[in-house]
């Protein structure tokens, strides 16, 4: 499985994707763009390290596997500190998975329409291949680690791609979504420590906190969408979740602690931006508020022993 994933990466003879030079400030629209640029640089360094070796693929895979077995810390305030765990000499299988997610534009409803550094090699574009290789990187990573924020992010992107390739009603998507929920609960993103802190202490801008909130809200929203489509009970309930929505910050500011702090100062008391701009976080916040309300309706509609009174509805 490891060798299959490696053969289609940029720089390999059978590559399915090609990397364009790191974009400028005008095209660096999210932390994923910055991360992909650093991962590609790290991957090239790794390839050069074993260039000419008879066991090239095996040695590259060995480095990735050993790095993936190392624990990841998801409590950094700074993006650079967090992403350093997946780049340079620390490059891991989750890093490879992000490349497949990026080439497909699997991020959010807005960022997917923007510029991406990774492009398909002409004639080799295939969402099925992307889905398979993203699945491979997730399964390889899970063999060495129980979970981390980036791995969970890959799982939710993989589930999104499953809806596009196989449809919302397919067991492929159901399995992918259930993995998202189980890993989310295992990592505790549904009830983070900061959610129980006093409001004045909890709103300190932090990349990891905002990223974890975004992932949680994205999965929570998808869970309610599935209930609407299938009529099946949800896997997540607001009664057991205390995580907040991410602040209405722009994607581009997430790579800089100073930029996060600057935009944070311009938010209103409820966490919305006051510039009239619509970001990915704006969209996910609005969907989360709607999904949270809908979850209460779901309890009434699908609950087996619900006794709804007029006072409750009011």
Buried (B, 14 or more C-beta within 10 A) or exposed (E): EBEEBBEBBBBBEEBBBBBEEBBEEEBBBBBBBBBBBBBBBBBEEBBEEBEEEEEBBEBBBEBBBEBBEEEBEBEBBBBBBBBBBBBBEBBBBBBBBBBBBBBBBBBBEBBEEBEBBBEBEEEEBBBEBBBBBBBBBBEBBBEBBEBBBBBBBBBBBBBBBBBBBBEBEEEBBBEBBBBBBEBBBEBEBBEBEBEEEEEEEBBEBBBBBBBBBBBBBBBBBBBBBBBEEEEEEBBBBBEEBEBBBBBBBBBBBBBBBEBBEEBBEEBEEEBBBEEEEEBBBBBBBBBBEEBBEBBEEBBEEEEEEEEEEEEEEE
